[in-house]
């Protein structure tokens, strides 16, 4: 990986907006997680433990899907509200497969598409200036 491939991911527990930055051009993609439970919960008749396990497995699959994308980049910014970005960061930092990927996290509220793009551009521009690259 000689050239820097940068990716910003605005995420929460149900959705991820992927913003690729290459030569100051933006590429976008959206990954959505479908609900872990389809239909009213009272119809499932699952005990609480089974419901929790199903939701956890569903979330793990979402993170796994994101990690497959992240593996193709040299620099990644995870940003958004809540703790989803931190959970994914912790999973990735404990995986040797991502040791050559520089992963950062930043808090961010709900942002419009344009605000997300600007956030990613500004972050990587500032990062480039700090590191002198």
Helices and strands as residue ranges (DSSP letters): E 6-11, E 15-22, E 25-32, G 41-43, H 48-70, E 75-80, H 84-93, G 96-98, E 102-107, H 113-131
